[in-house]
Amino acid sequence: MKRNLSETSRTVLAIALTALLFTPPANAAKHKKSKANPEAKALMSAGLSNLENGESSAAISNFNKAVRKEGSVSTYFLLGWAHYQRGFKLGSTEAADRDDAQSAIDAYAMALGLDPELKDLPDASRLYFSMALCYEAVQSYDKALEAYKMAFRAAPAKPLIAMNAARLRLKMGETSKAVDNVNLAMTKAMKNGQGKELREAVRRDPAFAPLIANGTTRKALGIGAAEDGEMVAGLDVRNEEMRDSVRDTAPKPAAPAQDAAVLEKIASGNIEFKFRRYLSAVSLYHEAIAIDQERMTLGAPQVAQVYEKIGMAYNKLGQSDVAIRSLQKSLQQNPMNPAAHYQIALAYAMSGKTAVALNALSESFKACAAPNDMRRFVMLAKTDVELEAVRDLPAFRTLVSQYSDRVALR
């Protein structure tokens, strides 16, 4: 348990929700060996090798062939798992590919139809948990909650399952039930001596930022006023409730002096960015981060800004996928950065993923700490050419109108 949570802390959103609980299901192919079709076994083995090499599309092809040779619980599970891996390359449920998510759901449903108890799977929680995330991705929230329940029932020693259910409950506006899920997760973790590790995993994963920003769920997490002070520096959860909670805390020790070489690289990168030499700017920003990883003098908000600038530069270069990865790293350091959310919206819009772009745009508005910030991003949304692909959609007009009214824009 401790190892799993530590790994989660280190890899947050690099492969994001895919890595929260699971390692690749290599032993899933060990299914009734005496009866397994030899050709299906070979295809399953090839597909697992594909997954280990990050070749999810090739894995899907091999698992599809395996299903045709032998429609078993294991072949359908692995087919669903491969679609899940490909669909969640960018990590979050909002960024997931909906077609892959639905294909994963369909494959998992076939596995459950063959054996509702999933006796042939070494760990049924893998299927249920990834199925829950896929249901979230297609916005079938009630079914997602049911899948989370089944996952937790199959693996009650994995408190991150309940924590994800809390995250979804909060997204659905069910705060009291979200608190219940947080309490359940924390009780399980503390019983195993892993409360601190679970809390740290939640703090480091941008997916759980709403749980931290909400005072009620934050209290259930056991994050007190003193710890909130640390989080303002690290996560920059900017709202009045958070500021009130740290107003009377003791001052923190001064941060170490920032390294001149790091600051010089960032300044040079800013100059290159200003003159639209974006590749050169990206190179300098990466050099700054590499130096800082050795000397650890930048604070989380500063690291977030550097990754944000890298993402902006890649957006300018039209490299949306790379931009999104950098911007998600920015959000790992500062989940409530409206500029990073906004740049992600631009990247998705330019990639033609309009639904995800609108969701990211909504997140940028939600993250605004003051009316002036919101006014600026609403105006940008109305004028930036990158959002032309979504600007005529009714959902865009409804979203912008909602926030325009809040800042009395005319």
C-alpha positions in Angstrom: 0.0 0.0 0.0 2.7 2.4 0.9 4.6 1.7 -2.2 1.5 2.3 -4.4 0.8 5.6 -2.8 4.4 6.8 -3.1 4.4 5.9 -6.7 1.2 7.9 -7.2 2.8 10.9 -5.5 5.7 10.8 -7.9 3.8 10.2 -11.1 0.8 12.5 -10.7 -0.8 13.1 -14.0 2.2 12.0 -16.0 0.0 9.0 -16.7 -2.4 10.5 -14.2 -5.4 8.5 -13.3 -4.1 5.5 -15.2 -1.4 5.1 -12.5 -3.3 6.0 -9.4 -3.9 2.4 -8.4 -2.6 -0.1 -10.9 0.4 -1.6 -12.6 0.0 -3.1 -16.1 -2.2 -6.2 -15.8 0.4 -8.6 -17.1 -1.0 -11.5 -15.1 -4.5 -11.0 -16.4 -3.7 -13.3 -19.3 -3.3 -16.2 -16.8 -6.8 -17.4 -17.4 -7.7 -21.1 -17.3 -4.6 -22.1 -19.1 -5.8 -25.6 -19.8 -8.7 -24.4 -21.9 -7.2 -21.2 -23.4 -7.0 -21.1 -27.2 -3.3 -21.1 -28.1 -3.7 -18.5 -30.8 -5.6 -16.2 -28.4 -2.9 -16.7 -25.8 -0.2 -15.7 -28.3 -2.2 -12.6 -29.3 -2.8 -11.7 -25.7 0.9 -12.0 -25.0 1.7 -9.8 -28.0 -0.8 -7.2 -26.9 0.7 -7.1 -23.4 4.1 -6.5 -24.9 2.6 -3.7 -27.0 1.2 -2.1 -23.8 4.6 -2.4 -22.0 6.1 -0.5 -24.9 3.4 2.2 -24.9 1.9 0.9 -28.2 -1.7 1.0 -27.2 -3.1 1.0 -30.8 -1.1 -2.1 -31.7 -2.3 -3.7 -28.4 -5.9 -2.9 -29.3 -5.4 -4.6 -32.7 -4.0 -7.8 -31.0 -6.6 -7.9 -28.3 -9.4 -7.5 -30.9 -8.0 -10.5 -32.8 -7.7 -12.4 -29.5 -11.4 -11.7 -28.7 -12.3 -13.2 -32.1 -10.3 -16.3 -31.4 -11.7 -16.6 -27.8 -14.2 -14.3 -26.3 -13.2 -14.8 -22.7 -13.2 -12.6 -19.6 -9.5 -12.0 -19.9 -9.5 -11.1 -23.6 -12.4 -8.6 -23.2 -10.7 -7.2 -20.1 -7.4 -6.6 -21.9 -9.2 -5.1 -24.9 -11.0 -2.7 -22.6 -7.8 -2.0 -20.7 -5.9 -1.1 -23.9 -8.7 1.3 -25.0 -8.5 2.8 -21.5 -4.7 3.2 -21.7 -5.0 4.9 -25.1 -7.9 7.1 -24.2 -6.4 8.4 -21.0 -2.9 9.3 -22.4 -3.4 12.9 -21.1 -4.5 11.7 -17.7 -7.7 13.4 -16.7 -11.3 12.3 -17.3 -12.0 15.7 -19.0 -9.1 15.2 -21.4 -9.9 11.5 -22.2 -10.9 10.4 -25.6 -14.6 9.6 -25.4 -14.6 7.0 -28.2 -11.9 5.0 -26.5 -13.6 5.4 -23.1 -16.9 4.1 -24.6 -15.0 1.2 -26.3 -13.4 0.3 -23.0 -16.9 0.3 -21.3 -18.3 -1.9 -24.0 -15.4 -4.4 -23.7 -15.7 -4.4 -19.9 -19.5 -5.0 -20.2 -18.8 -8.1 -22.3 -16.4 -9.4 -19.6 -19.0 -8.8 -16.9 -21.6 -10.5 -19.1 -19.5 -13.6 -19.3 -18.8 -13.7 -15.5 -20.4 -11.0 -13.3 -18.1 -12.1 -10.4 -15.0 -11.8 -12.6 -13.5 -14.9 -11.0 -10.9 -15.2 -13.8 -9.3 -11.8 -13.1 -6.6 -11.6 -10.4 -7.8 -8.1 -9.4 -11.4 -7.2 -10.4 -10.9 -3.7 -8.9 -8.8 -2.9 -12.0 -11.7 -3.4 -14.3 -14.2 -1.5 -12.1 -11.9 1.4 -11.4 -10.9 2.0 -15.0 -14.6 1.5 -16.0 -15.6 4.2 -13.5 -13.1 6.7 -15.0 -14.4 5.8 -18.5 -18.0 6.5 -17.4 -16.8 9.8 -16.0 -15.2 10.6 -19.4 -18.5 10.1 -21.2 -20.3 11.9 -18.3 -22.4 9.0 -17.1 -21.8 9.9 -13.5 -24.3 7.6 -11.8 -22.8 4.6 -13.6 -19.3 5.9 -12.7 -20.3 6.0 -9.0 -21.6 2.5 -9.1 -18.4 1.3 -10.7 -16.3 3.0 -8.0 -18.4 1.2 -5.4 -17.7 -2.1 -7.1 -14.0 -1.3 -7.3 -13.8 -0.5 -3.6 -15.8 -3.6 -2.7 -13.3 -5.6 -4.7 -10.3 -3.8 -3.1 -11.2 -2.1 0.2 -7.5 -1.7 1.0 -7.2 0.9 -1.9 -8.4 4.2 -0.4 -7.8 6.2 -3.5 -10.8 4.5 -5.0 -13.0 6.1 -2.4 -11.2 9.4 -2.8 -11.9 9.4 -6.5 -15.6 8.8 -5.7 -15.4 11.8 -3.4 -13.9 13.9 -6.2 -16.8 12.8 -8.5 -19.4 13.5 -5.8 -18.1 17.0 -5.4 -18.2 17.5 -9.2 -21.8 16.5 -9.0 -22.5 19.0 -6.3 -23.1 16.3 -3.6 -20.8 17.8 -1.0 -22.1 15.8 2.0 -21.6 12.5 0.2 -18.2 13.7 -1.0 -17.3 14.2 2.7 -18.5 10.7 3.5 -16.3 9.2 0.8 -13.3 11.3 2.0 -13.9 10.0 5.5 -14.1 6.5 4.3 -10.8 6.8 2.4 -9.0 8.5 5.2 -10.2 5.9 7.8 -9.0 3.0 5.6 -5.7 4.7 5.0 -5.1 5.6 8.6 -6.0 2.1 9.7 -3.1 0.9 7.6 -0.8 3.7 8.8 -1.0 5.4 5.4 -3.0 8.5 6.2 -0.1 10.9 5.5 0.8 9.2 2.2 -2.8 9.4 1.0 -3.1 13.0 2.0 0.1 13.8 0.2 -1.1 11.9 -2.9 -4.2 14.1 -2.9 -2.3 17.3 -2.4 0.0 16.6 -5.4 -2.6 15.5 -7.9 -4.4 18.3 -9.7 -7.4 16.1 -10.2 -8.1 16.4 -6.4 -7.6 20.2 -6.3 -11.4 20.8 -5.9 -11.4 18.6 -2.7 -8.7 20.9 -1.3 -10.3 24.1 -2.4 -13.6 23.2 -0.7 -13.4 23.9 3.0 -15.7 21.1 4.0 -13.8 18.3 2.1 -10.5 19.9 3.0 -11.4 19.6 6.7 -12.4 15.9 6.2 -9.0 15.4 4.6 -7.4 16.5 7.9 -5.6 19.4 6.3 -5.4 22.0 9.1 -4.7 25.7 9.2 -0.9 25.3 9.4 -0.9 22.9 6.5 -3.1 25.2 4.5 -0.3 27.8 4.8 2.0 25.3 3.1 -0.6 24.7 0.4 -1.0 28.4 -0.4 2.6 28.4 -1.3 2.5 25.0 -3.1 -1.0 24.8 -4.7 -2.1 28.4 -4.6 -5.7 27.5 -4.0 -6.9 31.1 -4.2 -10.2 31.8 -2.5 -11.3 33.8 0.4 -11.9 30.7 2.6 -8.3 29.6 2.1 -6.9 33.1 2.8 -9.0 33.3 6.0 -7.7 29.9 7.2 -4.1 31.0 7.1 -4.4 34.6 8.2 -3.3 33.9 11.8 -0.7 31.2 11.2 2.9 31.7 12.3 5.2 33.0 9.6 7.1 30.5 7.6 10.9 30.4 7.5 12.4 32.4 4.6 12.8 30.4 1.4 16.4 29.7 0.3 18.0 32.3 -1.9 17.1 31.6 -5.5 19.8 30.4 -7.7 21.1 33.1 -10.1 21.8 30.6 -12.9 18.1 29.5 -12.8 16.8 33.0 -12.8 19.1 34.0 -15.7 17.9 31.1 -17.8 14.2 32.1 -17.1 15.0 35.7 -18.0 16.7 34.7 -21.2 13.8 32.5 -22.0 11.4 35.4 -21.5 13.3 37.5 -23.9 13.3 34.8 -26.5 9.6 34.3 -26.0 8.9 38.1 -26.3 10.6 38.1 -29.7 8.7 35.0 -30.8 11.7 32.7 -30.8 9.7 30.0 -29.2 11.9 27.0 -29.6 14.8 28.8 -28.1 12.6 30.0 -25.3 11.5 26.4 -24.6 15.1 25.2 -24.5 16.1 27.9 -22.0 13.1 27.2 -19.8 13.9 23.5 -19.7 17.5 24.3 -18.8 16.2 26.4 -15.9 14.0 23.6 -14.7 16.9 21.1 -15.0 19.2 23.3 -12.9 16.5 23.9 -10.3 15.8 20.2 -10.0 19.3 19.9 -8.6 19.3 23.0 -6.4 15.6 23.2 -5.5 15.4 27.0 -5.0 12.2 27.8 -7.0 8.8 27.7 -5.3 6.0 25.7 -6.7 4.2 28.8 -8.2 7.4 29.8 -10.0 7.9 26.3 -11.4 4.2 26.4 -12.5 4.9 29.7 -14.3 7.8 28.2 -16.2 5.8 25.2 -17.4 3.0 27.5 -18.3 5.4 29.5 -20.5 6.6 26.3 -22.1 3.0 25.3 -22.9 2.3 28.7 -24.3 5.3 28.5 -26.5 4.3 25.1 -27.9 0.8 26.5 -28.5 2.3 29.3 -30.5 4.2 26.6 -32.5 1.0 24.7 -33.1 2.2 21.7 -31.1 -0.9 21.2 -29.1 -0.2 17.7 -27.6 3.2 18.8 -26.2 1.7 22.1 -25.0 -1.0 20.2 -23.0 1.6 18.0 -21.3 3.6 21.0 -20.2 0.5 22.9 -19.0 -0.6 19.9 -17.0 2.8 19.9 -15.3 2.1 23.6 -14.5 -1.2 22.6 -13.0 0.5 19.9 -10.9 2.3 22.8 -9.2 -0.6 25.2 -9.1 -4.0 23.7 -9.9 -5.8 27.0 -9.6 -3.9 28.8 -12.3 -6.5 30.2 -14.7 -3.9 31.0 -17.4 -2.7 27.4 -17.6 -6.3 26.1 -17.8 -7.0 28.7 -20.5 -3.9 27.7 -22.6 -5.1 24.1 -22.3 -8.5 25.2 -23.7 -6.7 26.8 -26.7 -4.7 23.7 -27.3 -7.7 21.4 -27.3 -9.6 23.9 -29.5 -6.8 23.9 -32.0 -6.8 20.1 -32.0 -10.5 20.0 -32.8 -11.5 18.6 -29.4 -14.2 21.1 -28.7 -15.9 19.5 -25.7 -12.7 19.2 -23.8 -11.7 22.7 -24.8 -15.0 24.1 -23.4 -14.4 22.2 -20.1 -10.9 23.6 -19.8 -12.3 27.1 -20.5 -14.8 26.6 -17.8 -12.0 25.6 -15.4 -10.1 28.7 -16.3 -13.1 30.9 -15.3 -13.6 28.9 -12.1 -9.9 29.4 -11.1 -10.1 33.2 -11.4 -9.4 34.7 -8.0 -10.8 38.2 -8.7 -13.4 39.8 -11.0 -10.6 41.5 -13.0 -9.1 38.1 -13.8 -12.4 36.7 -14.9 -13.1 39.8 -17.0 -9.8 39.4 -18.8 -10.2 35.7 -19.6 -13.8 36.2 -20.7 -12.7 38.9 -23.1 -9.8 36.7 -24.4 -12.3 33.9 -24.9 -14.4 36.2 -27.0 -11.6 37.3 -29.2 -8.7 34.8 -29.4 -8.6 33.2 -32.9 -7.6 29.8 -31.4 -11.2 29.5 -30.0 -12.9 30.1 -33.3 -13.7 26.4 -33.5 -15.9 26.6 -30.4 -17.2 30.1 -30.5 -20.3 29.3 -32.5 -21.3 26.4 -30.2 -24.3 27.0 -28.0 -22.3 25.6 -25.0 -19.7 28.3 -25.5 -22.2 31.1 -25.6 -23.9 29.8 -22.5 -20.6 29.5 -20.6 -19.3 32.9 -21.5 -22.7 34.5 -20.9 -22.8 33.0 -17.4 -19.5 34.5 -16.4 -20.0 37.8 -18.3 -23.0 38.4 -16.1 -20.9 37.9 -13.0 -18.5 40.7 -14.0 -21.1 42.9 -15.5 -19.6 42.8 -19.0 -21.5 44.6 -21.8 
